Amino acid sequence: MTGSIEERLGRVSFNEQGLVPAVIQQWDTGEVLMLGWMDAEALRRTLTTGRVTFWSRSRGEYWRKGDTSGHIQLVRGARLDCDGDTVLVTVQQIGAACHTGDRTCFDADDLDPVIGGRP
């Protein structure tokens, strides 16, 4: 995605609350670390500062991953999905990504699905 920051933000389809989900992925391993929410300003900060910024729906404020924990996310890339309604941010994760102290938010509860086979 090229163009000015305003042109890039204009391609994002924010929901009715003005937010877009942001999937955070470790850049070199592909490990999915977490999901957060961004409004246009959080995405602007993420794209222009090299650090991931989110919008906290519960606190109603911006938060930059690692400012209190030291577990920072350094931006390595950012892409929109085909519909423009989800952002994928690839990062170099320093420390834990999850607020529980785990590396990823997706290791807590295996839903034990039936594994599909070849058709």
Secondary structure, 3 states (H helix, E strand, C coil): CCCCHHHHHHCCCCCCCCCEEEEEEECCCCCEEEEEEECHHHHHHHHHHCECEEEECCCCEEEECCCCCCCCEEEEEEEECCCCCCEEEEEEECCCCCCCCCCCCCCCCCCCCCCCCCC
